[in-house]
């Protein structure tokens, strides 16, 4: 039953990732905390989307603007590093509440803010997006929505948006996965779930 859940949600996550350029971890984190610890689920969700991210990055490689990615990634990664460590010390019930609140907040934001992403954000809002995204990426592997919105405001074409946001996610996958492996959060035993989800 567990493998069927991972397979089903992996297919849905791939569909969402392919259509929007982000969101696969949101779909996966609906089910993964039921079958494994939250921190491990976040790592598995991150790696499940790796195949899609690599494919999209290669496909749109000519439209990548690497300079737009580096500084936001440094801010994002600093917060994600801290929150990975924090997540190992927080109470499980608190983590579940935070995950639930994050999912509800994202749904409300994207429902009630129809003009989100239609204009560039002020610097303090952009930095806030980076910090919030990094924090929730470290805890739950869900760092994409606000970063996707940030990169959307900087892009003049769909190709440029997809290339830039997927490059950001690809760098993130390598960084955060290395961190999770070094912390013992992800192990070889997670490989079957990752492969089935992909």
Beta strands, then each sheet from edge to edge (+ up, - down):
end
